[in-house]
Amino acid sequence: MTTADHAATAARNLKAPPARASLGAGVVVTDDSGRVLLGLHRSGVWELPGGMVEPGESIEAAAVRELAEETTLVAEAAEVELLGLVLDSVTSSELTRLTAATAVRGFHGVPAVAEPDKIERWEWTDPDQLPEALFLPSAQVLRMWRPGLPIPDGPFHRYGLGRLPD
């Protein structure tokens, strides 16, 4: 490969694609009773902790960071399990939204509202008695976590993660 080829390859690899997609992490957190943590958003919709994956950040690191930023709960990236991916479109902006469905296996602390401009309160909720007003990506993350939950299907594509034998 020539120097020109190397330069062309490097330039192509560093060129950013058009911004038409966003990557976020939805975080399922459960207490010792198996209840799931949901936050009541100021819009009146219930949602899981979660948010955008920052450039250069792993999904696990984003899940831990968002959990702490929103709830004050502390977890380690090694305690985050990636369950699958949820793909949908935000029609108002022609944006493709990709949400990594994650579950935290261990955490420390007591949930508290850390972003009162966004969340009114956090509540532990029986997964079999989820509120109807669920943020759609959160609902689909919950379906990745527990496929049998009575959550209506939406215009989503869900991708489970296949496991290869060791």
C-alpha positions in Angstrom: 0.0 0.0 0.0 1.4 3.4 -1.0 1.6 6.5 1.2 -1.3 7.9 -0.8 -3.4 4.8 -0.1 -2.7 5.1 3.6 -3.6 8.8 3.6 -6.8 8.1 1.7 -7.7 5.2 4.0 -7.1 7.4 7.1 -9.1 10.3 5.7 -12.1 8.0 4.9 -12.0 6.3 8.3 -12.0 9.7 10.1 -14.8 11.3 8.0 -17.9 11.6 10.1 -21.2 10.3 8.5 -24.2 12.6 8.4 -25.9 12.9 11.8 -29.0 10.8 11.2 -28.9 8.5 14.2 -28.5 8.7 17.9 -27.3 6.0 20.3 -28.7 5.8 23.9 -28.8 3.3 26.8 -31.9 2.3 28.7 -31.1 0.9 32.1 -33.2 -1.7 33.9 -32.6 -1.6 37.6 -34.4 -3.9 40.0 -34.5 -4.0 43.8 -34.3 -7.1 46.0 -38.1 -7.7 45.5 -37.8 -7.7 41.7 -39.4 -4.3 41.2 -38.1 -2.1 38.4 -37.1 1.5 38.9 -39.2 4.0 36.8 -39.1 7.8 36.8 -42.1 10.0 36.2 -40.9 12.5 33.6 -42.3 16.1 33.8 -44.3 15.3 30.6 -46.3 12.7 32.6 -44.7 9.7 31.0 -42.8 7.0 33.0 -39.3 6.0 31.9 -36.3 4.0 32.8 -33.0 5.7 33.7 -30.9 6.2 30.6 -29.6 8.6 28.0 -27.2 9.3 25.2 -23.9 7.4 24.8 -21.1 10.1 24.6 -18.5 9.9 21.8 -15.8 7.4 22.8 -17.9 6.0 25.6 -18.9 2.3 25.9 -22.5 1.4 26.3 -21.8 0.0 29.8 -20.0 3.2 30.8 -22.9 5.3 29.5 -25.4 3.1 31.5 -23.5 3.6 34.7 -23.0 7.4 34.1 -26.7 8.0 33.2 -27.8 5.9 36.2 -25.7 8.1 38.6 -26.6 11.4 36.9 -30.3 10.7 37.0 -30.8 8.7 40.2 -27.6 9.0 42.3 -27.3 5.2 42.2 -23.8 3.9 41.8 -22.9 0.9 39.8 -19.9 -0.6 38.1 -19.6 -1.1 34.3 -18.8 -4.8 35.0 -22.3 -5.1 36.6 -24.0 -3.9 33.4 -25.5 -6.6 31.1 -26.2 -5.7 27.5 -29.6 -7.4 26.6 -30.1 -6.2 23.1 -30.8 -3.3 20.8 -34.0 -1.5 20.0 -34.2 0.5 16.7 -36.9 3.0 15.9 -37.4 6.3 14.2 -38.2 9.7 15.6 -40.5 10.9 12.8 -40.5 14.5 13.9 -36.8 14.7 13.1 -36.2 11.9 10.6 -33.7 10.5 13.2 -33.0 6.9 13.7 -32.9 6.1 17.4 -30.9 3.1 18.6 -31.3 2.2 22.2 -29.1 -0.3 23.9 -31.2 -2.3 26.4 -29.1 -2.9 29.5 -29.7 -4.3 33.0 -27.6 -3.5 36.1 -27.0 -6.5 38.3 -25.8 -4.6 41.3 -25.8 -1.0 42.6 -25.3 1.0 45.8 -27.5 3.8 47.2 -31.1 4.9 47.3 -32.7 6.4 44.2 -33.1 10.2 44.4 -34.2 12.8 41.9 -30.9 14.3 40.6 -32.5 16.2 37.6 -35.7 17.8 39.0 -36.2 19.7 35.7 -36.7 16.3 34.0 -37.9 13.8 36.6 -40.5 14.4 39.3 -39.9 11.2 41.2 -38.5 7.6 41.1 -40.6 4.6 42.1 -40.0 0.9 42.4 -42.7 -0.7 40.3 -43.9 -4.3 40.0 -43.1 -5.3 36.4 -46.5 -7.0 36.1 -48.2 -3.7 37.0 -46.4 -1.2 34.8 -48.1 2.1 34.1 -49.7 2.5 30.7 -48.0 5.8 30.0 -44.5 4.5 29.3 -41.8 6.2 27.2 -41.7 4.0 24.1 -38.0 3.2 24.1 -38.3 2.3 27.8 -41.2 0.0 27.1 -39.2 -1.8 24.4 -36.2 -2.1 26.7 -38.4 -3.7 29.3 -39.6 -6.1 26.7 -36.0 -7.0 25.9 -35.5 -7.6 29.6 -38.7 -9.6 30.1 -40.3 -10.7 26.8 -43.6 -11.8 28.4 -44.5 -8.4 29.8 -47.8 -7.1 28.5 -46.4 -4.2 26.6 -47.9 -3.3 23.2 -45.7 -3.7 20.3 -44.7 -0.6 18.4 -42.9 0.4 15.2 -39.7 -1.0 16.6 -37.1 -3.5 15.6 -35.6 -5.5 18.5 -32.3 -7.3 18.2 -31.3 -9.9 20.8 -27.6 -10.6 21.2 -26.6 -14.1 20.1 -24.1 -15.8 22.4 -21.3 -17.8 20.9 -20.1 -20.9 22.7 -16.9 -20.4 24.7 
